[in-house]
Amino acid sequence: MDNAPDLIDLLARAVSAGASDLHICADAPPMVRVNGSLRPLTTEPVTGEFSREMILGILTEKQRARLEEDWELDFALQIDEVGRFRGNAHFSRGVLEAAFRFIPHKIPELGDLGHRDTIFGLCGLQRGLVLVTGVTGSGKSTTMASMVQNISRSLTGVIVTIEDPIEYVFESSRSVVKQREVGSDTKSFAEALRHALRQDPNVIFVGEMRDPETIGAALTAAETGHLVLATLHTIDAPKAIDRMVDAFPGDQQPQIIAQLSNALEAVVSQRLIPKEDGTGRVLATEILIANSGVRACIREKRWEQAVSMIEIGAKDGMHSIDEDLTGLYLSRQISKEEAIANARDRDAFEKLTRDVPAKKSFFG
């Protein structure tokens, strides 16, 4: 591959192609993800040696040392006139490979992303825990960044973010935004959370709650009068509650359940669904608001009833994923096949949409 493009060139071409991700894998062409689908960026495969050279070439000495020690590395990469990327370097069958996620310079507005009015109310909360959940690639980081931007514009205060790595870069508006990166500014999410309480924060954004220590520290921060925004890898809102509790040993769970029932304010679960016309993807969400009924379900460990609480909670700003999918289908933004594939109750969805004519907008 004497005339092979370098990594910066590949990243630039990926951005030009409208890709969200670039994958560098040995013995395969560089692959990009466009509108959720993977396709080759070039025709020539990348050798294992060239993959290693490309990836190590964009890392600092400190990052190389961490990669050698841990065999995994999350990092941010800023390339002038190309953009910002979140990178993950890792080994596969002994070969160094990597994945890169493009981070747009401009943070999208919540409304432009497709969120409903309820989420603006969540940005106005003064305390409690707000979770944004979804699978990898569902847009959680973008939603969180947009929420932080919205809060920064309206709140006079201090916002502390804890990220691994820093993705979107915020400009201080009415608020002061302090961005801390795990591995360079702090040793761990849990350590940063504990020390954040002494940094006079109004809002704390936790990039990901990965372990019991981080979850416990986030709950404590939310209980002590701070607004905590955090992401969690779960497919829907009810499973987020189950996962947080299940992260702890049985003897600690009663305390966590008590804290969660007091501190949780909302769970926003989201997915990105391919549009019917093939021009991109559209956001589908589910929102759980912790009203008195939901808090009782948490205290009494009746997670399975959270779904019914969502379905009858419209007056509190709740809606189910099936309701959102129905609206997207009836307004002809997504196909019926995609809606059914993503529905929680497929039979109920089919019954709800049977013989209902398409509307310009299901939500009015």
C-alpha positions in Angstrom: 0.0 0.0 0.0 2.7 2.4 -1.0 0.2 5.0 -2.2 -2.4 4.3 0.5 -4.2 7.2 2.1 -3.3 8.1 5.7 -5.8 8.1 8.5 -6.4 11.9 8.4 -7.3 11.5 4.7 -9.6 8.6 5.4 -11.4 10.6 8.2 -11.8 13.6 5.8 -13.3 11.3 3.2 -15.6 9.8 5.7 -16.9 13.2 6.8 -17.4 14.2 3.1 -19.4 11.0 2.6 -21.7 12.0 5.4 -20.6 9.1 7.6 -21.1 8.9 11.4 -18.3 6.3 11.9 -15.1 5.0 10.3 -13.8 1.5 11.0 -10.2 0.5 10.4 -9.9 -3.3 10.4 -7.1 -5.5 9.2 -7.6 -7.4 5.9 -10.7 -5.3 5.1 -11.2 -2.0 3.3 -11.9 1.0 5.6 -15.6 0.9 6.3 -18.0 3.9 7.0 -21.4 3.9 8.5 -23.8 6.2 6.6 -27.4 6.5 7.9 -26.9 3.4 9.9 -25.6 1.2 7.1 -22.0 0.0 6.7 -20.2 0.3 3.4 -16.6 0.3 2.1 -14.9 3.7 1.8 -12.1 2.3 -0.5 -11.7 -0.9 -2.4 -8.2 -1.9 -1.1 -7.9 -3.8 2.2 -5.8 -2.4 5.0 -3.0 -4.7 6.2 -2.4 -5.3 9.9 0.9 -3.5 9.8 -0.6 -0.5 8.1 -3.5 -0.4 10.5 -1.1 -0.3 13.4 1.0 2.4 11.8 -2.0 4.6 11.1 -3.5 4.3 14.5 -0.3 4.8 16.5 0.6 7.7 14.3 -2.2 9.8 15.7 -1.7 9.0 19.4 0.3 10.9 21.9 3.1 9.2 23.9 0.8 9.1 26.9 -2.0 7.5 24.9 0.3 4.9 23.5 1.4 4.0 27.0 -2.2 3.6 28.2 -3.0 1.5 25.1 0.0 -0.7 25.8 -1.0 -1.1 29.5 -4.8 -1.5 29.1 -5.0 -3.0 25.5 -8.0 -0.6 25.0 -8.1 3.2 24.6 -10.9 5.7 24.3 -9.6 9.1 23.1 -10.6 12.3 21.3 -9.0 13.5 18.1 -9.2 17.1 16.7 -8.2 17.6 13.1 -8.0 21.1 11.7 -10.4 21.7 8.8 -11.8 18.2 9.2 -13.5 17.9 12.6 -13.5 16.3 15.9 -13.7 12.5 16.5 -14.2 10.1 19.4 -11.8 7.2 18.8 -11.5 3.7 20.3 -8.3 1.7 19.6 -8.4 -2.0 20.4 -6.9 -5.3 19.4 -8.6 -8.0 17.4 -6.8 -11.3 16.9 -3.6 -9.5 18.0 -3.9 -6.7 15.5 -4.4 -3.1 16.4 -7.7 -1.7 14.9 -9.9 1.3 15.6 -13.3 2.9 15.3 -13.9 6.6 15.0 -17.2 8.5 15.6 -17.6 12.0 14.0 -18.5 14.7 16.4 -20.1 17.7 14.6 -18.7 21.1 15.5 -22.2 22.6 16.0 -24.3 21.1 18.7 -27.8 20.5 17.3 -30.9 22.0 19.0 -33.2 19.7 20.9 -36.1 20.5 18.6 -34.0 19.8 15.5 -33.1 16.4 16.8 -36.8 15.5 17.1 -37.4 15.8 20.8 -40.8 16.8 22.2 -41.5 19.6 24.6 -41.1 17.5 27.7 -37.4 17.4 27.4 -37.2 21.2 27.6 -38.9 21.0 31.0 -36.2 18.5 32.1 -33.5 21.0 31.3 -35.2 23.4 33.7 -35.0 21.1 36.7 -32.9 22.3 39.6 -32.1 18.9 41.1 -32.5 15.1 40.7 -31.3 12.5 38.2 -32.2 12.5 34.5 -31.1 9.5 32.4 -30.7 9.3 28.7 -30.6 5.7 27.6 -30.3 3.7 24.3 -28.1 1.3 22.5 -24.7 2.3 21.0 -25.3 4.7 18.1 -28.7 5.9 19.2 -27.6 9.5 19.6 -27.4 9.6 23.4 -24.3 11.8 23.5 -25.8 14.3 21.0 -29.0 14.6 23.1 -27.0 15.1 26.2 -24.8 17.8 24.6 -27.9 19.6 23.3 -29.4 19.5 26.8 -26.2 20.9 28.4 -26.2 23.6 25.7 -29.8 24.4 26.5 -29.1 24.6 30.2 -26.0 26.7 29.7 -28.0 29.3 27.8 -30.7 29.6 30.4 -29.0 29.0 33.7 -26.6 31.2 35.5 -24.4 28.7 37.3 -21.7 26.1 37.0 -21.9 22.9 34.8 -19.3 20.2 35.4 -19.0 17.5 32.7 -17.2 14.2 33.2 -16.5 12.4 30.0 -14.4 9.6 28.5 -13.3 11.2 26.2 -14.6 14.7 25.8 -16.8 14.8 22.7 -18.6 18.0 22.0 -16.8 21.1 23.2 -19.0 23.6 25.0 -18.7 27.3 25.0 -19.6 29.0 28.3 -22.8 31.0 27.9 -24.7 32.2 30.9 -23.2 29.3 32.7 -19.5 28.3 33.3 -18.9 24.9 31.7 -16.0 22.9 33.1 -15.2 19.8 31.0 -13.2 17.0 32.6 -11.8 14.0 30.8 -11.2 10.7 32.5 -7.6 9.7 32.1 -6.2 13.2 31.7 -8.2 15.5 34.1 -9.4 12.9 36.5 -8.8 9.2 37.3 -12.3 7.9 37.0 -16.0 8.8 36.8 -16.6 8.0 40.4 -13.6 10.0 41.6 -14.6 13.0 39.5 -18.2 12.8 40.8 -17.1 12.8 44.4 -14.8 15.8 43.9 -17.4 17.6 41.7 -19.5 18.2 44.8 -16.8 20.6 46.1 -16.6 22.5 42.8 -19.8 24.4 43.4 -21.8 22.8 40.6 -25.4 23.4 39.7 -25.4 20.7 37.0 -23.2 17.6 36.7 -23.1 15.7 33.4 -21.8 12.1 33.6 -20.8 10.7 30.2 -21.6 7.1 31.2 -22.5 5.2 34.4 -20.4 2.1 34.0 -20.1 0.7 37.6 -21.7 0.7 41.0 -19.3 3.4 42.3 -20.3 5.8 39.6 -24.0 5.0 40.0 -23.8 5.5 43.8 -21.9 8.8 43.5 -24.4 10.1 40.9 -27.4 9.2 43.1 -25.7 10.9 46.1 -25.1 14.1 44.0 -28.7 14.1 42.8 -30.0 13.6 46.4 -27.9 16.5 47.7 -29.5 19.2 45.5 -27.7 18.9 42.1 -29.1 18.2 38.7 -27.3 15.1 37.4 -27.5 14.2 33.7 -26.2 10.7 32.8 -26.3 8.1 30.0 -26.9 4.4 30.4 -26.8 1.6 27.9 -30.4 0.1 28.1 -33.0 -0.5 25.4 -35.9 1.3 27.2 -36.8 3.3 30.3 -38.0 0.5 32.6 -34.8 -1.5 32.0 -32.7 1.5 33.0 -34.2 1.2 36.6 -33.6 -2.5 36.7 -30.0 -2.2 35.5 -29.1 0.5 38.0 -30.4 -1.6 40.9 -29.0 -4.9 39.5 -25.5 -3.3 39.4 -25.3 -3.7 43.2 -25.0 -6.7 45.5 -28.3 -7.9 47.0 -27.5 -6.5 50.5 -27.0 -3.0 49.0 -30.0 -2.9 46.7 -32.6 -1.7 49.3 -30.5 1.4 49.9 -30.1 2.0 46.2 -33.8 1.5 45.6 -34.6 4.1 48.3 -32.2 6.6 46.8 -33.4 6.0 43.2 -37.1 6.4 44.2 -36.2 9.8 45.7 -33.6 11.1 43.2 -34.8 9.9 39.8 -36.7 12.6 37.9 -36.9 11.1 34.4 -35.6 8.6 31.9 -35.4 9.4 28.2 -34.9 6.3 26.0 -34.2 6.8 22.4 -33.6 5.1 19.1 -32.6 6.2 15.6 -34.9 4.6 12.9 -34.1 4.6 9.2 -36.5 6.9 7.3 -38.9 5.3 4.8 -37.5 7.5 1.9 -33.9 6.4 2.7 -32.6 9.9 3.3 -31.4 9.4 6.8 -32.7 8.4 10.3 -35.3 9.8 12.6 -35.5 9.9 16.3 -38.0 7.8 18.3 -38.2 8.3 22.0 -39.8 7.0 25.2 -40.1 9.3 28.3 -40.7 8.1 31.9 -41.4 10.9 34.4 -40.9 9.9 38.1 -44.3 10.9 39.4 -45.7 9.5 42.7 -46.9 6.3 41.0 -43.6 5.6 39.4 -41.7 6.3 42.6 -44.0 3.8 44.4 -43.2 1.2 41.6 -39.5 1.7 42.2 -39.8 1.5 46.0 -41.9 -1.7 45.8 -39.7 -3.2 43.0 -42.5 -3.4 40.6 -40.4 -2.5 37.5 -42.7 -4.3 35.1 -45.5 -1.8 36.0 -43.4 1.1 34.7 -44.6 0.4 31.1 -48.3 0.9 32.1 -47.4 4.0 34.1 -45.8 5.5 30.9 -48.9 4.6 28.9 -51.2 6.5 31.2 -48.9 9.3 32.1 -49.5 11.7 29.2 -50.6 14.5 31.5 -47.1 14.3 33.1 -45.3 14.5 29.8 -44.8 10.7 29.3 -45.1 8.7 26.2 -44.2 5.2 25.2 -41.9 4.0 22.4 -44.9 2.4 20.7 -46.8 5.7 20.7 -43.8 7.5 19.1 -43.4 4.8 16.5 -47.1 5.0 15.7 -46.8 8.7 15.1 -43.7 8.3 12.9 -45.4 5.6 10.8 -48.7 7.4 10.4 -46.9 10.5 9.3 -45.0 8.3 6.8 -41.6 9.0 8.2 -40.8 5.4 8.8 -42.0 2.1 7.2 -44.4 -0.2 9.0 -41.7 -2.9 9.0 -39.3 -0.7 10.9 -42.0 0.4 13.3 -43.0 -3.2 14.1 -39.3 -4.2 14.4 -38.8 -1.6 17.1 -42.1 -1.8 18.9 -42.4 -3.2 22.4 -45.8 -4.8 21.8 -46.0 -5.6 18.1 -49.5 -7.0 18.2 -50.8 -3.9 19.9 -49.0 -1.7 17.4 -50.6 -3.6 14.4 -54.0 -3.3 16.0 -53.5 0.4 16.7 -52.5 1.2 13.1 -54.8 -1.1 11.3 -57.1 0.7 8.9 -55.9 4.1 10.2 -55.3 6.5 7.3 -51.9 8.3 7.2 -51.8 11.8 8.6 -49.4 14.6 7.9 -48.6 14.8 11.6 -49.8 12.3 14.2 -48.8 14.7 17.0 -50.7 17.7 15.7 
